[in-house]
């Protein structure tokens, strides 16, 4: 066992199969394998599509990619590696079978574990992908194997984090002591910073929803509730990813303190990441409260509109009932005169309209009587 790391308890993998949607699988399968290498002995980054191509580009790299030995600090990053690439690198750097299994099965649990001469870091940055349901956020599996003098990292989808860290190394290498722990810190820091645009987007959308509550038309309330549901689901997803990183950062800081030396200096940077994560979680909590309040307002308005519409329907039905209650007796009365009986006032002088007006007066009196009864019963 290497003397510069204390023996941590190894936690076995809990997720044996990757849990990804079909859209994510199609997106990742279409990406070609890309390798990048930087070291303290090089002024620029080397890129290649295979291990053999990197060897041909830089001859001093051959010992590292054959038996894992290299003079100086190094970082080898692989994007969209195949199972053969993972097996080859695991054999070269003598990785533990559990580490190889976690990488090949794309372990979704974020963690940090020690395996003798290295520690294994599992992280899940966030990105936006196109799916059949539209644009949504989805995590990416990123793993880092941190040795004393180098870092071996794997990512199963293209992301800007490795490029950002390489730029930071180039910017700070003249006045800062770059170590493998610092590279690990910088990778965590950039992944955490990658959540900021998504949180800003969520906050902007929440503010727009909050402002539109009072002006939303009744016909658009259903659509607004669907948008709130999707936004709350997005907030919950991002918050869960940030909560997992809080545990990883806390564990990394605790063990950096135990390592001492240059590793203990990384702890000062990790506290800044921790504060950043807590701030973003607080912002997400505030957004969740605003969404919950907006949803309650929409549901209250929807309930009010439904009650008002139901009252209008009941009022219309009551008027129809009154009309039917008036018309049906009148039809009964007029129907009596249509029977085969002696016509009233038939003996009167021809052309007299007395009987007609009498019948009409009786009908009007009945109408007024029914209206008076409906008014007294408060049906009108």
C-alpha positions as CSV (number, residue, x, y, z in Angstrom):
1,X,0.0,0.0,0.0
2,X,1.2,3.5,-0.9
3,X,2.5,5.4,2.2
4,X,0.9,8.7,1.2
5,X,-2.7,7.6,1.5
6,X,-4.5,6.2,4.7
7,X,-6.5,3.0,4.2
8,X,-10.1,3.9,3.5
9,X,-12.8,1.4,3.7
10,X,-13.8,0.3,0.2
11,X,-17.5,0.6,-0.6
12,X,-18.7,-1.9,-3.2
13,X,-20.7,-0.8,-6.1
14,X,-24.4,-0.6,-5.7
15,X,-25.6,0.0,-9.3
16,X,-24.6,-2.8,-11.7
17,X,-26.4,-1.5,-14.8
18,X,-26.6,2.1,-16.1
19,X,-29.9,3.8,-15.8
20,X,-30.2,5.9,-18.9
21,X,-33.0,6.7,-21.3
22,X,-32.9,5.6,-24.9
23,X,-32.2,9.2,-26.0
24,X,-29.1,9.4,-23.9
25,X,-27.9,6.0,-25.1
26,X,-28.3,7.1,-28.8
27,X,-26.6,10.4,-28.0
28,X,-23.6,8.7,-26.4
29,X,-23.2,5.9,-28.9
30,X,-22.9,8.3,-31.8
31,X,-19.9,10.1,-30.2
32,X,-16.4,9.0,-31.2
33,X,-13.7,8.2,-28.7
34,X,-11.4,11.1,-28.0
35,X,-8.2,11.1,-25.8
36,X,-6.4,14.1,-24.5
37,X,-3.1,14.3,-22.6
38,X,-1.3,17.0,-20.7
39,X,1.7,16.9,-18.5
40,X,4.3,19.1,-16.8
41,X,6.7,18.2,-19.6
42,X,4.5,19.5,-22.4
43,X,3.6,23.0,-23.4
44,X,0.4,22.0,-25.2
45,X,-2.3,19.3,-25.0
46,X,-2.1,16.2,-27.2
47,X,-5.2,14.8,-28.8
48,X,-5.8,11.4,-30.3
49,X,-8.6,8.9,-31.1
50,X,-6.8,5.9,-29.7
51,X,-4.0,4.9,-27.3
52,X,-1.7,3.9,-30.2
53,X,-2.2,7.3,-31.8
54,X,-1.1,9.1,-28.6
55,X,2.0,6.9,-28.5
56,X,2.9,7.9,-32.0
57,X,2.4,11.6,-31.3
58,X,4.6,11.7,-28.2
59,X,7.3,9.0,-27.6
60,X,7.9,9.7,-23.9
61,X,4.2,8.8,-23.4
62,X,4.9,5.2,-24.3
63,X,6.1,4.1,-20.8
64,X,3.0,5.6,-19.2
65,X,0.7,3.8,-21.6
66,X,2.6,0.5,-21.2
67,X,3.4,0.2,-17.5
68,X,2.0,3.4,-15.9
69,X,5.3,5.1,-15.3
70,X,6.0,8.7,-16.2
71,X,8.4,11.4,-15.0
72,X,6.2,14.4,-14.0
73,X,2.6,15.3,-13.4
74,X,0.2,14.0,-16.1
75,X,-3.5,13.9,-16.9
76,X,-5.1,11.5,-19.4
77,X,-8.7,12.2,-20.2
78,X,-10.9,9.8,-22.3
79,X,-14.2,10.8,-23.8
80,X,-16.7,8.1,-24.8
81,X,-14.3,5.2,-24.2
82,X,-15.1,1.6,-25.3
83,X,-15.0,-1.4,-23.0
84,X,-11.8,-2.4,-24.6
85,X,-10.2,1.0,-23.8
86,X,-11.4,0.7,-20.2
87,X,-10.0,-2.8,-19.9
88,X,-6.7,-1.8,-21.5
89,X,-6.2,1.2,-19.2
90,X,-7.2,-0.8,-16.2
91,X,-4.5,-3.3,-16.9
92,X,-1.9,-0.6,-17.6
93,X,-2.6,1.3,-14.4
94,X,-3.4,-1.8,-12.3
95,X,-6.9,-0.6,-11.4
96,X,-9.0,-2.5,-8.9
97,X,-11.7,-4.7,-10.4
98,X,-14.4,-2.7,-8.5
99,X,-13.1,0.5,-10.1
100,X,-13.2,-1.1,-13.6
101,X,-16.7,-2.4,-12.9
102,X,-18.0,1.0,-11.8
103,X,-16.6,2.7,-14.9
104,X,-17.9,0.0,-17.3
105,X,-21.4,-0.2,-15.8
106,X,-21.5,3.7,-15.5
107,X,-22.0,3.9,-11.8
108,X,-24.7,6.5,-11.0
109,X,-23.9,7.0,-7.4
110,X,-21.5,10.0,-6.7
111,X,-18.8,9.0,-4.3
112,X,-15.0,9.0,-3.5
113,X,-13.2,5.8,-2.6
114,X,-9.6,4.7,-1.9
115,X,-8.0,1.7,-3.6
116,X,-4.4,1.6,-2.4
117,X,-2.3,3.8,-4.6
118,X,-5.2,5.9,-5.9
119,X,-8.6,7.2,-5.0
120,X,-11.6,6.9,-7.3
121,X,-14.0,9.8,-7.9
122,X,-17.5,9.4,-9.4
123,X,-19.4,12.6,-10.4
124,X,-22.4,13.5,-12.5
125,X,-22.3,16.9,-14.2
126,X,-25.5,18.2,-15.9
127,X,-26.1,19.0,-19.6
128,X,-29.0,19.7,-21.9
129,X,-30.1,17.1,-24.5
130,X,-32.7,16.9,-27.2
131,X,-35.4,14.3,-26.6
132,X,-38.7,13.4,-28.1
133,X,-40.3,15.5,-25.3
134,X,-38.1,18.5,-26.0
135,X,-35.0,20.0,-24.4
136,X,-34.3,18.8,-20.8
137,X,-31.4,18.4,-18.4
138,X,-29.6,15.1,-18.1
139,X,-26.6,14.1,-16.1
140,X,-23.3,12.8,-17.6
141,X,-21.2,10.1,-16.0
142,X,-17.6,11.3,-15.2
143,X,-15.0,9.3,-13.3
144,X,-11.5,10.2,-12.2
145,X,-8.8,7.9,-11.0
146,X,-6.4,10.2,-9.0
147,X,-2.8,8.9,-8.5
148,X,-0.1,10.7,-6.6
149,X,1.5,12.1,-9.8
150,X,-1.3,11.8,-12.3
151,X,-5.0,11.7,-13.1
152,X,-6.9,9.2,-15.3
153,X,-10.4,10.5,-16.1
154,X,-13.3,9.0,-18.1
155,X,-16.5,10.7,-19.4
156,X,-19.2,9.0,-21.5
157,X,-20.5,12.1,-23.3
158,X,-18.9,15.3,-24.6
159,X,-18.7,18.1,-22.0
160,X,-16.6,21.2,-21.6
161,X,-15.4,20.5,-18.1
162,X,-12.1,18.8,-19.0
163,X,-11.3,21.6,-21.5
164,X,-12.0,24.3,-18.8
165,X,-9.7,22.6,-16.3
166,X,-6.9,22.3,-18.9
167,X,-7.3,26.1,-19.5
168,X,-7.1,26.8,-15.8
169,X,-3.9,24.6,-15.5
170,X,-2.3,26.6,-18.3
171,X,-3.3,29.8,-16.7
172,X,-2.1,29.0,-13.1
173,X,0.8,26.7,-13.7
174,X,3.3,29.6,-13.6
175,X,2.4,30.7,-10.1
176,X,0.6,27.8,-8.6
177,X,1.8,24.3,-7.6
178,X,-0.3,22.0,-9.7
179,X,-0.9,18.5,-8.2
180,X,-3.2,15.7,-9.0
181,X,-5.4,16.7,-6.0
182,X,-5.6,20.2,-7.4
183,X,-6.7,18.8,-10.8
184,X,-9.4,16.8,-9.0
185,X,-10.5,19.9,-7.1
186,X,-10.6,21.9,-10.4
187,X,-12.7,19.3,-12.1
188,X,-15.2,19.3,-9.2
189,X,-15.3,23.1,-9.1
190,X,-16.0,23.3,-12.9
191,X,-18.7,20.7,-12.7
192,X,-20.4,22.6,-9.8
193,X,-20.1,25.9,-11.7
194,X,-21.8,24.1,-14.7
195,X,-25.0,24.1,-12.7
196,X,-25.2,27.9,-12.5
197,X,-26.6,28.5,-16.0
198,X,-29.4,25.9,-15.5
199,X,-30.3,27.5,-12.1
200,X,-30.4,30.9,-13.6
201,X,-32.6,29.6,-16.4
202,X,-34.9,28.1,-13.8
203,X,-35.0,31.3,-11.7
204,X,-35.9,33.3,-14.8
205,X,-38.7,31.0,-15.8
206,X,-40.0,31.0,-12.2
207,X,-40.1,34.8,-12.1
208,X,-42.0,34.9,-15.4
209,X,-44.5,32.4,-14.1
210,X,-44.9,34.4,-10.9
211,X,-45.5,37.6,-12.8
212,X,-48.1,36.0,-15.1
213,X,-50.3,34.5,-12.4
214,X,-52.6,37.6,-12.2
215,X,-52.9,38.0,-16.0
216,X,-53.3,34.4,-17.1
217,X,-56.6,33.7,-18.9
218,X,-58.8,30.9,-17.5
219,X,-58.3,28.9,-20.7
220,X,-54.5,29.0,-20.2
221,X,-54.4,27.8,-16.6
222,X,-54.1,24.2,-17.6
223,X,-51.0,25.0,-19.7
224,X,-49.5,27.1,-16.9
225,X,-49.9,24.2,-14.5
226,X,-48.2,21.8,-16.9
227,X,-45.2,24.3,-17.1
228,X,-45.1,24.5,-13.3
229,X,-45.0,20.7,-13.0
230,X,-42.2,20.4,-15.5
231,X,-40.2,23.2,-13.8
232,X,-40.7,21.7,-10.3
233,X,-39.5,18.4,-11.7
234,X,-36.4,20.1,-13.1
235,X,-35.7,21.8,-9.8
236,X,-36.0,18.5,-7.9
237,X,-33.6,16.8,-10.4
238,X,-30.9,19.5,-10.2
239,X,-31.3,19.7,-6.4
240,X,-30.8,16.0,-6.0
241,X,-27.5,16.2,-8.1
242,X,-26.2,19.1,-6.0
243,X,-27.1,17.2,-2.7
244,X,-25.0,14.3,-3.9
245,X,-22.0,16.5,-4.6
246,X,-22.2,18.0,-1.1
247,X,-21.4,14.6,0.3
248,X,-18.5,14.0,-2.1
249,X,-17.0,17.5,-1.4
250,X,-17.3,16.9,2.3
251,X,-15.6,13.5,2.1
252,X,-12.9,14.9,-0.2
253,X,-12.1,17.8,2.2
254,X,-12.0,15.5,5.2
255,X,-9.5,13.2,3.6
256,X,-7.4,16.1,2.2
257,X,-6.9,17.2,5.8
258,X,-5.8,13.7,6.7
259,X,-3.3,13.6,3.8
260,X,-1.5,16.8,4.8
261,X,1.1,18.5,2.6
262,X,-0.1,19.9,-0.7
263,X,-3.4,18.1,-0.3
264,X,-4.3,20.1,2.8
265,X,-4.0,23.3,0.7
266,X,-6.8,22.0,-1.5
267,X,-9.2,22.1,1.5
268,X,-9.2,25.9,1.3
269,X,-10.6,25.7,-2.2
270,X,-13.1,23.0,-1.3
271,X,-14.7,25.2,1.3
272,X,-15.5,27.8,-1.5
273,X,-17.1,25.0,-3.6
274,X,-19.1,24.0,-0.6
275,X,-20.4,27.5,-0.1
276,X,-21.2,27.7,-3.8
277,X,-23.2,24.5,-3.7
278,X,-25.1,25.6,-0.6
279,X,-26.0,28.9,-2.3
280,X,-27.3,27.2,-5.3
281,X,-29.4,24.8,-3.2
282,X,-30.8,27.8,-1.4
283,X,-31.7,29.4,-4.7
284,X,-33.4,26.2,-5.8
285,X,-35.4,26.1,-2.5
286,X,-36.5,29.6,-3.1
287,X,-37.5,28.7,-6.7
288,X,-39.4,25.7,-5.4
289,X,-41.3,27.8,-2.9
290,X,-42.3,30.3,-5.6
291,X,-43.4,27.5,-7.9
292,X,-45.5,26.0,-5.0
293,X,-47.0,29.4,-4.3
294,X,-47.8,29.9,-8.0
295,X,-49.3,26.5,-8.3
296,X,-51.5,27.2,-5.3
297,X,-52.7,30.5,-6.9
298,X,-53.5,28.8,-10.2
299,X,-55.4,26.0,-8.5
300,X,-57.3,28.5,-6.4
301,X,-58.2,30.6,-9.5
302,X,-59.1,27.4,-11.3
303,X,-61.4,26.4,-8.4
304,X,-62.9,29.8,-8.3
305,X,-63.6,29.8,-12.1
306,X,-65.1,26.3,-11.8
307,X,-67.4,27.3,-9.0
308,X,-68.5,30.4,-10.9
309,X,-69.2,28.4,-14.0
310,X,-71.1,25.8,-12.0
311,X,-73.2,28.6,-10.4
312,X,-73.9,30.1,-13.9
313,X,-75.0,26.7,-15.1
314,X,-77.2,26.1,-12.1
315,X,-78.8,29.6,-12.6
316,X,-79.5,28.8,-16.3
317,X,-81.0,25.5,-15.4
318,X,-83.2,27.0,-12.8
319,X,-84.5,29.6,-15.3
320,X,-85.2,26.8,-17.8
321,X,-87.0,24.9,-15.0
322,X,-89.2,27.9,-14.3
323,X,-90.0,28.4,-18.0
324,X,-90.9,24.7,-18.3
325,X,-93.0,25.0,-15.1
326,X,-95.0,27.8,-16.8
327,X,-95.2,26.5,-20.3
328,X,-96.4,23.0,-19.3
329,X,-99.5,24.1,-17.4
330,X,-100.4,26.5,-20.2
331,X,-100.1,23.7,-22.7
332,X,-102.4,21.6,-20.5
333,X,-105.0,24.3,-20.4
334,X,-105.0,25.0,-24.1
335,X,-105.0,21.2,-24.7
336,X,-108.3,21.0,-22.9
337,X,-109.9,23.3,-25.4
338,X,-108.7,21.1,-28.2
339,X,-110.8,18.2,-27.0
340,X,-114.0,17.1,-28.6
341,X,-116.3,19.2,-26.4
342,X,-118.6,22.2,-26.9
343,X,-116.7,25.3,-27.8
344,X,-117.1,28.0,-25.1
345,X,-119.2,31.0,-26.0
346,X,-120.4,29.4,-29.2
347,X,-123.8,31.0,-28.7
348,X,-122.4,34.5,-28.6
349,X,-122.8,36.9,-31.4
350,X,-120.7,36.1,-34.4
351,X,-117.4,37.9,-34.4
352,X,-117.3,38.4,-30.7
353,X,-113.9,38.0,-29.2
354,X,-115.0,37.9,-25.6
355,X,-114.2,34.2,-25.1
356,X,-110.8,34.5,-26.8
357,X,-109.8,37.4,-24.5
358,X,-111.1,35.6,-21.5
359,X,-109.0,32.5,-22.2
360,X,-106.0,34.7,-22.9
361,X,-106.6,36.6,-19.7
362,X,-106.7,33.3,-17.7
363,X,-103.4,32.2,-19.3
364,X,-101.7,35.5,-18.5
365,X,-103.0,35.3,-14.9
366,X,-101.6,31.9,-14.5
367,X,-98.2,33.1,-15.9
368,X,-98.2,36.0,-13.4
369,X,-99.2,33.6,-10.6
370,X,-96.3,31.2,-11.4
371,X,-93.8,34.1,-11.6
372,X,-95.0,35.4,-8.2
373,X,-94.6,31.9,-6.7
374,X,-91.1,31.5,-8.2
375,X,-90.1,35.0,-6.9
376,X,-91.3,34.1,-3.4
377,X,-89.4,30.8,-3.5
378,X,-86.3,32.8,-4.7
379,X,-86.0,30.8,-7.9
380,X,-85.6,34.0,-9.8
